[in-house]
Amino acid sequence: MSERRFPELSPDVLTDEQRAVVDAIQSGPRGAGLRGPFNALLRSPQLCNLVQQVGAYVRFGSSIPAPLNELAICMAGRKWGAQYEFYAHRRIGIDAGLNPAILDAVAEGRRPEGMSGDETIVYEFAAELLGTGQVSDTKYQAAIDRFGERGVMDLVGGIGYYSLVSMILNVAQVPLPEGETPPLKPL
C-alpha cells in the first residue's frame, strides 16, 4: 500500500462545514482525533456527519453486547480485506472480552472453535449475510430468539456500517500505525 490517497486535513484548511463535523465527532463517544475513515469522509461533510452518527449508534448504542458486536465488525473487516478495520476492532474486541483465538480464526477465514452459544449465533448470522447477502430462516430465527427484532436490526446495521467503513478505508488506503503488521492475509 502506498501513502494514503486523502492527505490528512489540518485544522487551518477545514471549511466551516467540515469543522462542525469534526467538532461533532470529537465531542461524541469517540473522543479526540479523526481516526479511521473520517479524514477521507470529510471531503463530503454531510455524508461524513451522517456516517459518524450511524457509527456512534452502532458502536456505542447497539443492543448487541460489545464482544458480539466486535465479532460482527471484525467479520465485516475480514470480508472486505480491510486491514485497518480488522486491526483496530480486533484490539477493541479483545478488550471487550472476546477470545483472541476467535478473531485469529476469523482473520484466517475459518470457523472459530469453542464459541459460546451467543458467539455462534452472531458468527453464523454474519457469515451468511456477508457470504451470500441473505440469511436463512434458521439463522434468522436463532438471532430473533436470542436478540429480538431490535437486536437483529442492530446486528445488520453494524455489519452494513462496518462494510461501508471497510470500503472507505480500502479506497482511501488508510495505513496501519507505524510498525504494525497487516493482520489479514489473502484467502
Secondary structure, 3 states (H helix, E strand, C coil): CCCCCCCCCCHHHCCHHHHHHHHHHHHCCCCCCCCCCHHHHCCCHHHHHHHHHHHHHHHHCCCCCHHHHHHHHHHHHHHHCCHHHHHHHHHHHHHCCCCHHHHHHHHCCCCCCCCCHHHHHHHHHHHHHHHHCCCCHHHHHHHHHHHHHHHHHHHHHHHHHHHHHHHHHHHHCCCCCCCCCCCCCCC
